[in-house]
Amino acid sequence: MSNYRIRPGDTLSALAARFGTSVEKLARDNNIENPDLIYAGNSLNIGHSKSDSFEASNSRPGFRGGWSPDDVGGPTGAGPSSASDRMRRLAQAARSAAMGMGGYNSQGLCATGVSRALANALGISVSGNGNQIDNNLPRDKFKQVDMSLEEALKIPGLVLTWESTSTRLGSIYGHTAITLGDGHSSASDFIESNTTNNGRTGFKVFMPIE
């Protein structure tokens, strides 16, 4: 167990990837009730026990070997090793777009963030709101794949869409995001550290074609 002093701009998900652990473990080890709220200047206990599998409560594969720009924060072997260059570029562009818009707070502009990432990474212009993007993705550049959200989140650079969500605007416009490959995060106009299907329906996954 080692200590780390939290710096301005740090997030629990970024620190988990950096230190080869999980958000859930960091929160549990440090009695953090809200993983999205940590304070600069506080100290974190970082566990690196080999006996700890770094698995989250839903048995996702954990982080191994830390973070590098090439693996887009993903667990080695789960996504980055099998992801294409286009997929890695798309995940990196999605992270950049999200950090340039809302950071870790939704701005209600998910389709704008995804469209920016697609344009910046792949030179593809896609319009529409969260539940229209799936119909507007060019079929010669994307294919729909049949996989669960849990599987998709392990692979960087997949486009996720939901027809409807539980929010007022989401019930009209749906939601869309791009996977970052870390097993739990996706990016649109913000980075959603714990992406789930809760309150969301009509889930689809699209993969860039080489």
Secondary structure as GFF3:
##gff-version 3
##sequence-region A 1 210
A	DSSP	beta_strand	2	5	.	.	.	ID=ss1
A	DSSP	alpha_helix	12	18	.	.	.	ID=ss2
A	DSSP	alpha_helix	23	29	.	.	.	ID=ss3
A	DSSP	beta_strand	43	46	.	.	.	ID=ss4
A	DSSP	three_ten_helix	69	71	.	.	.	ID=ss5
A	DSSP	alpha_helix	85	101	.	.	.	ID=ss6
A	DSSP	alpha_helix	110	122	.	.	.	ID=ss7
A	DSSP	alpha_helix	133	136	.	.	.	ID=ss8
A	DSSP	beta_strand	142	145	.	.	.	ID=ss9
A	DSSP	alpha_helix	149	152	.	.	.	ID=ss10
A	DSSP	beta_strand	156	162	.	.	.	ID=ss11
A	DSSP	alpha_helix	168	173	.	.	.	ID=ss12
A	DSSP	beta_strand	175	180	.	.	.	ID=ss13
A	DSSP	beta_strand	186	187	.	.	.	ID=ss14
A	DSSP	beta_strand	191	192	.	.	.	ID=ss15
A	DSSP	beta_strand	204	208	.	.	.	ID=ss16
###
